[in-house]
Amino acid sequence: MNKKIEKYGVKAVTRPHIAATKQLDLSGAEGQQIVKSETKLVLRTHKKTFDKLAHM
């Protein structure tokens, strides 16, 4: 990837890895609500992709 970026005259910079600091507990009612809302968002965002996959 660095070669692709440098081809356009942009210098590649190494970034530090940032570890997650929170743990999500998806069990229980609150966890189910998180999963449902995120699923609805993904289905809405990628509607055409899922339609194409369904009709293959």
JOLINWO-V317166 format. One line per field, one symbol per residue. phi: phi as a letter, one per 40 degrees, with the letter a starting at -180 (. if undefined). psi: psi as a letter, one per 40 degrees, with the letter a starting at -180 (. if undefined). burial: + if it has 16 or more other C-alpha atoms within 10 Angstrom, else -. A space follows every 50 residues. Layout:
# JOLINWO-V317166
phi = ???
psi = ???
burial = ???
This chain:
# JOLINWO-V317166
phi = .cccccccgbccbcbccbccbbbccccgcccccccccccccccccbdccc ccccbc
psi = dddddddeehhhhhiihhiheihhheiadddddddddddddddddfdddd ddddf.
burial = -------------------------------------------------- ------
